[in-house]
Amino acid sequence: MSGKIYMINENNEFVEMEEKKHARELDFQKLIEEYPDLIPGDQIDSGNPRKWLHVGSEVNFPIVGSGNIYLDHLFLDQDGIPTLVEIKRSEDDRLKREVTAQIIEYGANLLLSMDVQILKEKVASHEKADITEILGEEDEEDEFWQKVDKNLKSEHVRLLVVADEIPQRLQNALEFLNRNMESVEILAVEIKQYTDDKVTTLVSRVIGQSIEAQTKKARISSAGPKLNKETFFENLEGAGIPFYDELFAFLEENDFKVLFGTKGFSLRISVEGMEVKIMEGYSKIAAYGQYIVSSKGDIKSKVNN
């Protein structure tokens, strides 16, 4: 069903824009790759809008048993949740019949065949993938990859069917599945395109959520409260206690900046007026236990030469 939207332009002219279907699935696919925010992260989670790290397009991974899958897009959000995107045009009959089974099969096989190291390598080799764009000011890259690893092991993934029109029977199926799947979020994103002779407007909406399902997902996604020095030391053990005690004495004596996260802290120094992260330290509640690691992401992106 085609529709219209209306725009008042800079000359105060009333412009009627007609809905226009995407001519080819490949064009639709490239549009998502170039503009990932067409997947409306604020509609998926209004309290903490999703941000997207593009892992790859036409991502190839094996079907356990035989054959291979080519997924249209794979993203990670800021909580390290793998987000699988399958794109269909409304003219494709599979949108009405097969796509739900297809996206679930993709999710199942990704969890069986992917690990965090493969995803790290894909992001590292992706020219346009900048992990710093989805990390918050106090987030650590290593902690992000721990979240990815935890999500893979706990089968916490998001499955998205993207189309220019979502039929009612697909909407009903996705709402039913999303209500009854705790660790898996399965949604549709409808992206309509409207044009006149000069301008193209794209309108996105998320389909398949319910208040009940959102509440369940929020509980699973919760990263927990941030630590402070006192609670960080409460979560140390063995040799970690004297080690971090001596390290923190040095940091306080030399006025270094320490920012705490939910599992540990990052250490920052000032370089040319910018705060640059150089180290991350973790307590025993981190996925890999208590340890310390040097960090080069900020140095590479912020420090000249």
N, C-alpha and C positions, 0 to 999 in steps of 0.2 A: 504494500500500500504506500503510494507516494504522498508527500505532504509539502508544506511550505513553511518558511519562517520569514520574518520581516525585519528589515534593518533601516534605521534612519542614519544616513551618511553625514559626512562633515558639512555638506551643503544643505543640510536639513531636508534632504529628499527621501521620500519613502520608497524603499527598494524591496521588491518581492523576489525572494530566492526560492528556486524550485529544488526539491530533493532529486539527487542524481546518484544512481547506483555506481559503485566502483566497477570499472570496466573489466579489470583482470584481478585475480587473487594475488598475483605477484605484486601489482601496484599497491594493493591494500597492505600486503606484508611489508613492503619497503616503507610505507607510511608509518607503521608502528615502530620499525627499526629507527627511523629518523626522528620520530616524535613519540618517545615512550610515554610521555605524560598524557597521551590520548587514552591510556588506561588510567582511569581517574582514581588515584590513590586515596583521595579524600572521601570518595564514596565507599571504598572498600573498608576504610577505617577512619571515621570522622574525628575520633579523638587523637589519633596518631597517624596522619596521612602517610600512605605508603610511598616510598621513593624507590626508583628502579635502577639497578645495575644490569646492563645488557651483557649477558654471557655469550650469546651467539644466535645466529639465524641458521635454519636448516641444520640443527644440531643432530648429529648422527650418533646413535647408540644402539647396542644390539638388543633384539628380542631374545629373552632367555628361552632357549630351545632351538630357534633357527630364525634367520633373517635379521633385518635392521629396520630401525625407525628413523624418520627424518622429521624432527619437531620444528614447527615454524619459528618459534622464538623461545629462548630460555632466559629468564631474568632471576635475579636475587633481590629481595627487598632489604631494608636497613636492619631487619632482625634476622637476616640470613635465611629467610624462607624461600626455597626454590619455587619459582612460579613458571609453570609451563603454559604456553600460549599456542593454541591451534586456531587458525583463521579460516573462515568459510564465507563465501558470498551467499546472499539469500537465495540466489538461483540454484545453488548446489543442493540437490535432493538429500545429500548425506547430512545436511544441517538438521533435517527433520527426523532422520531415522538412525543414523549410525554414529553421530559425532560424540554422544555421551559415552558410549562404549569405547570409542577411539581414544578420547582424552584420558579415561580411566586406565586403559591399557598402557598409554604412554607413561602415566605417572607410576604405575606398578613396575614397569621395566626400567625406568630411570632409577628408582630406588634400589633395584636389584643390581644395576650395572655401574652406577656412578658412585664415586667417593669424593671427599673434599679435595684431595690432591688433584684429581682430574679437573674439577671446577676451578681451582686456583690457576692451573696451567692454561685453561681456556681464557680466563680473564686476563692473565698476563700477556697472552698472545693477541688479544683483541685491541686493535689500535685505538678505538674510541671508548674503551671501558676505563673509567676513572673511578676507582673505589672511594676516593676521598669525597666525591660528590654526594654519596649517600651516608657517610659517617658523620655523626654529630661532632660538635666541638670537643667533647670529652670522650669520644669513642676511640678505641684502639683497633687497629687492623687485625691484629692477632686474635683479639677477643671476638671480632666479627667472624673470622673463619672457624673459631670454636663453636659459635652459634650455628653456622652452616652444618658443621659436622654433627652437632647434636640434633638438628632438624632432620638430617638424612637418616640418622640412626633411629629416631623416634617416629619416622615416616610422617613428618609434619611438612606438607607441601600444599601448594595452591594450584588449582587447575582452572584455566580460563579458556572459554570458547568465545572468540571475537568474531562478530559478524555485523553486516550493515542493517540487518533486521533479525530479531530473535522471535521465532514462532512460539505461539502459546504452549504447544505441547512440549517443546524443549524447556521453556521456562518452568512449567509444572514439574518436570523430571528433575531439574537442577535444584529447585526449592526443596523437593522431597529429599534428595541426596544430601544437600547441605545441612538440613535439619538433623540428619541421622548419622553423619560422619564427624567425629570429634577432631581427629588430627589432620583431616584433609578438608580443605575449603574448595568447593567447586562452584564456579560462577560463570555467568555470561556477561560480556561487555558489548553493548550495541553502539556502533559508531555510525551515525547518519551524516551524509554529506549533502550540503546545499550550495548551489552556485547561481551567480548571475553572469554577466559578460566579463566581469573584472575580478570578482572576489569568490573564494571558496570558504565556507564555514563548516566546521566539523563539530558535532554535538555528541558527547559520550554519556552513557548511563550504565550503571551496574545493575544486573538482574540476577535474582536467585537468593538474595539474603532474607533473613528474618531476624527479629530482635533476639529470639531464642538462640539461633545459630551464631549470631554476632557475639553474644555473651559467652558462649562456650569457647569460641575461638580466642576471645580476649583473655580468658583464663589460661589457656594453653600458651599464648604468646607472651604472657607477662614475664619480664626479665628480672623482676625483683627490685628491691630498693638499692640505692647506691650506698657504697661503703663510705666510712670516714676512717681516719687513722686508728681510732679505738676499735671499731668493728673489724677493720682489716687485720689488726694484730690478734684479735680473738679467733680469727680463722687461719692462723699459722700453726705449724707444728715442727718439732724436731729442730734441725739445723736452720730452718727458716727464721726462727725467732731471733737468735743472736745476729744472723746475717742482716735481716731487715732493720733490726735495732741500730746496728752500726751504720747502715746505709742512710736511714732517716736522720740520724744525728749529723751526718755529713751534709745531707740535702738542706737541713734547717740552718746549719752553720753557714752555708754558702748561698742561701736565699734562692734555691731552685724552686720552680713551681710544680706542685704535684696536684693532679686532677684525678679524683677517684671515680671508678665505674662500679658495676654491680659485682665484679669478681676480683678487681685489683685496681691498679692506678697507672697513669702515664706520667712520665717525667718530661718537662718542657724547659727549654732555654730560650732566651731572646736573641735573635739574629736579625740585624737590620730592621728593627722595629716589629718583627713578627715573632710569634711564639712557634717554636719548632720542636716537635716531639722527637726525642732521641732514645727513649727506653720505655718498656712496659714491664710491670711487676704484677704477679698473680699470687693469690692465696690458695689454700687447699680446696676451696669450693669451685675453682675453675675446672674446666673439662679435663685438663691434663695435670691437675694438681698445682702445687706452688712452684713457681719458677720465675726467671727473669729473662728478658729478651731485648736485644737492641732493635731499634726501629729505623727504617730508612725511607719510608714513604714520604713523610713530611720534608726530610732533608732534600730528597730528589726534586720535589715539587716547589719548594719555597726558597732554597738556598742557591744563589747564582754560582755557576762553575763548581 
